[in-house]
Amino acid sequence: MAGNYRSPRLVRLDAPEDRDFDVYEGDHFTLDVSAKWRIDRRWQIQFDAVNLTDRPLYEYYGDSGHMARYEQYGRTVRLGVRCDL
């Protein structure tokens, strides 16, 4: 299991002379899970789940009330089987 937190940060200066146009990225937390199960000497099952928190990424101008960009990625789940020959 892995968690990743990123605090709010300055992304870019769209108009360096006016702070109201500074673009910030909001805080962001994601949680991922990965597991492997060995069935026998040759066979293995793997499970991965990415972005379980499904937290959107957003950017804003100056303060969080002025949205600049909003992206939502959703969750990704993978299940796989591996055979070592």
N, C-alpha and C positions, 0 to 999 in steps of 0.2 A: 504494500500500500504506500502511496506517495501523495503528499499534499504539497501544493505550491501556492504561496501567498505573495502578491506583489502590491505594495502600497501605492496610493495615487502618485503620479509622476508627471513631470513636464515632458511632452512629446515633441512639440515644435513651436516656433515663433512665427505665426503667419504675418504679423505686423510688429516688428521689434520695437517700434516707437509707442505702441499702445498695448498695455498689459491685458486689456479686455479681449484681445485676439490671441493670447497665448492658449495653446491647446494642451489639455491635460488628459491623461488616461485615468479612469477611476480605479479604485482598488479591485483586485481580482484574486479569487481563490479557486483552485481546481483540485479535484481528488481523483486519482487513478488507482486501479487495482489490477494486479497481475498474479496469476497462479499457474503452476505446472504440477501435473500428477503423472508419475511414472507407473504404468500399468504392469509392465514386466521389463525385462532387459532391453527389449527392442521398441516397445510402444510407449508413447507419451501423449498426454492431452494437455493443451495449453489454453488458458482463458485470459483475456485482456479486456478491461473496461476503462475507457478514457473519458474524462470530463464528466464524472458522475454528478457533480454539483450543477451542471448545465448552466453555469453562470455566464451571462452575456458580457461581451467586451464593449465598453462605451468610452467615448472621448467627448469632452465638452470645452467650450470657450470660457475662460475666466472662472466661472463657477458652474456647479453641476446643473443649474437650471437652463443652460444654453447648450443644447446637444449639438455636437459636431459630427459624430459617427456612432452607429450602433450596429453591432454584429452578434449574431447568435449562431453557435456552431452545432449545438445538440450533443448527444452522447454517442459514443462509438463502442460497440461490443464485438469482440472477435472470439471465435472458438476454433481451435485447430487440432489436428492429429498429426503426429510425427512418428515415422518408423526409421530406426537406424539399422541399415543393412549390414 
